[in-house]
Amino acid sequence: MTHTRPTGDINRYEIRVRGRLDARWSAWFDGLELTPLPDGTTVIVAEAVDQAALHGLLRQVRDAGLSLISVARLDAVGDSSHQGDA
C-alpha cells in the first residue's frame, strides 16, 4: 500500500486492534508505527493518508484476521483546523 499526498483530505489516524503485535508485523503494514500496549491491544499510526489509503489499511487489518477496536483521526502536527473533530 502506498501512502501518497494528493490534494484533498489528508490526515493522521490511530487504529487500535485486539492483540499485541510485535515488530515483525510492521512489514505487513508497510512500515507503519505499531505500538503494543499493556492492555493487550496494539495501536497502528498512519500518517498523511487519504480516505482511499485508510480503507486499504483497514482491509489489511481484516485480511490479517485482526479484531478492529477503533479508528480515530488525529490532529496533524501543526494543524489546528481539525481540533475537536474525531
Secondary structure, 3 states (H helix, E strand, C coil): CCCCCCCCCCEEEEEEEECCCCCCHHHHCCCCEEEECCCCEEEEEEEEECHHHHHHHHHHHHHCCCCEEEEEEECCCCCCCCCCCC
